[in-house]
């Protein structure tokens, strides 16, 4: 996916269902490959098995950008904790 995105050369990417755990960071990986900054907002914490390892992880939304980031804020929306 990163090589296809490199060809498109986007200035901004909006991503959903991004995984972030101890050694796994999908949006961070893409940002590094594309030379972009990343802003990640966790949505839910979940224990999951990845490559045979049980991990406490977050899934959430990310924005990757080539622009300078001056700040970040979060506005929580109502949700269902069991989701």
C-alpha positions in Angstrom: 0.0 0.0 0.0 2.8 2.4 0.8 4.3 2.1 -2.7 0.9 2.8 -4.3 0.5 5.9 -2.1 4.0 7.1 -2.9 3.0 7.1 -6.6 0.0 9.3 -5.8 2.1 11.7 -3.7 -0.8 13.0 -1.5 -0.4 16.0 0.8 -3.0 14.7 3.2 -4.3 11.2 4.0 -7.2 10.4 6.3 -7.1 6.9 7.7 -9.5 4.8 9.8 -9.1 1.6 11.7 -5.4 2.3 12.4 -3.8 -0.1 14.8 -1.4 1.1 17.5 0.2 -1.2 20.0 3.7 -1.7 21.5 5.6 -2.5 18.3 2.7 -2.1 15.8 1.7 1.3 14.4 0.1 1.2 11.0 -0.3 5.0 10.5 3.2 5.6 11.9 4.6 3.1 9.5 2.9 4.7 6.5 3.9 8.2 7.6 7.6 7.2 7.9 7.5 5.5 4.4 5.8 8.6 2.9 7.8 11.2 4.7 4.7 12.6 6.4 3.7 13.7 9.9 1.1 11.7 11.6 -1.7 12.7 14.0 -3.4 9.7 15.7 -6.5 9.7 17.9 -7.4 6.5 19.6 -11.0 5.4 19.5 -11.1 2.2 21.5 -8.8 0.0 23.5 -8.9 -3.7 22.7 -7.0 -6.8 23.5 -6.2 -8.7 20.3 -3.9 -11.3 18.9 -1.5 -10.1 16.2 1.1 -12.5 14.7 0.4 -15.0 17.6 1.0 -12.3 20.3 -1.7 -11.1 22.7 -1.5 -7.3 22.7 -3.3 -4.4 24.4 -3.9 -2.1 21.5 -5.8 0.9 20.2 -7.7 1.4 17.0 -8.5 4.9 15.8 -8.2 7.6 13.2 -5.1 9.1 11.7 -4.3 12.1 9.5 -1.0 12.0 7.6 0.2 15.3 6.2 3.1 17.0 4.5 2.0 20.3 6.0 3.3 21.8 9.2 1.2 20.8 12.2 0.6 23.6 14.6 -1.7 21.8 17.0 -4.2 19.0 17.6 -7.5 18.8 19.5 -10.0 16.1 20.1 -13.8 16.3 20.3 -15.2 13.0 21.6 -18.4 11.8 20.1 -20.8 9.5 22.0 -20.2 5.8 21.5 -20.9 2.4 22.8 -18.3 1.0 25.1 -19.1 -2.6 24.1 -18.2 -1.8 20.5 
